[in-house]
Amino acid sequence: MTDATRTDAIRWGILATGGIAHAFTNDLVLNGFHVQAVGSRSQASADAFAAEFDIPTAHASYEALAADPDVDIIYISTPHPFHAENARLALNAGKHVLIEKPITLNGAEAREIVDLGRDLGLLVLEGMWTRFLPHMVRIREILAEGTLGDVRSLIADHTQDLPDDPAHRLNAMHLGGGALLDLGIYPLTFASELFGRPETIHASATFKATGADAQVATTFRYAGGQIAQTLSASDTTGPNTATILGTLGRIDIDRVWYSPTEFRVRNSANEVIETFTAEINGRGMHYQAAEAEQLIRAGKISSEILPVEELVAIMETLDLVRAQIGLRYPGE
């Protein structure tokens, strides 16, 4: 039985109708989730999106979507400078939220939204879809089994050659443009999952003419002596792979490591001892939705896989990286 045919189906609302909303909603529909409503800043955009995905209700404002009594959880897919405002609207209307990453623009906003969700007894989950993918689930199992021994380091990049148009979201400062928050959050979140909050941070960057960061390299050292190295870039395409190194072996995650892909586990003699592959229906963004629904049905307001306190810690780490490279957004 698909979720769409359940009598207790959790009803999704989609806030905003951009590219990422299309990708997410497509995965929801492909995998039988119940998408009840969409909200946009214009009726025409909402109507077109609703027609594309056969969504029953199309709202001409975010406020109307938040007020819809037939919606249980809202997916927020606006640019990240607007995440806190949109999440506040949805939470105050009694809706659970899945907020596209990064959860907010900075740590202070993340703390506000997490605390508001806790005060209202509502789920707050970030749309860091990578953490819920099957290959990441298996990697957590391998690490827990001790196959790699003492895990010592992570090397990961997220590098894409994206448009140079100054008006593009990735280059516009008023839209939170830049490689770090949009791309770098993937490897930084991976490092957080493995090692927690870094003890020391070293970061360097190059910038575009708009002031948005084009490349950001980080080296994190942790209290246990572990090291994570990451590179994010919006003007060059790199391998987009990741490697976890331990005293007994390593895991090599193929391109593109943060989306559904394969990996190999090698022992210290460089012998392959496991290869992982998985069949995915769609892009794989529905796994985060499944986690959200499971939590809501269990009456939980924070995920054990991606806890709200970790979301705040990650944003605070990004704040420290931005302070080192001199990156500030309008209004901060």
Number of C-alpha atoms within 10 A of each C-alpha: 6 10 17 18 11 12 7 9 16 21 19 27 28 31 28 24 21 14 10 15 20 17 15 24 25 17 20 24 17 14 18 15 23 21 25 22 25 32 28 24 15 14 14 13 19 25 20 14 24 22 13 11 15 14 22 12 18 25 25 17 17 21 17 14 25 29 15 18 12 15 22 20 28 26 27 29 24 21 21 24 22 16 23 22 13 22 28 17 17 24 23 15 16 19 28 27 27 24 24 22 24 26 31 28 23 24 20 14 18 24 20 15 23 22 15 18 25 15 10 15 17 22 26 29 28 23 24 23 20 21 21 20 21 20 22 20 13 13 17 13 12 15 17 11 10 12 20 22 16 14 20 19 22 24 19 25 26 29 23 17 12 16 13 15 11 16 13 13 16 24 26 17 21 14 19 23 25 27 27 28 25 20 23 26 21 25 26 27 24 22 24 18 16 18 22 15 18 21 12 12 15 14 18 15 21 13 16 15 10 15 17 24 27 25 22 24 19 17 17 22 18 17 12 10 12 19 20 24 19 23 25 32 26 26 17 13 14 15 14 19 19 23 19 22 22 21 14 15 21 24 24 18 23 18 17 15 24 24 18 21 19 17 22 18 22 20 19 13 8 10 11 14 11 12 12 14 12 11 9 13 11 16 14 22 25 26 19 21 23 16 17 26 23 14 17 18 11 9 12 16 22 21 17 11 12 18 14 25 14 17 25 22 19 26 25 18 20 22 18 19 21 21 12 14 17 11 18 14 17 9 6 6
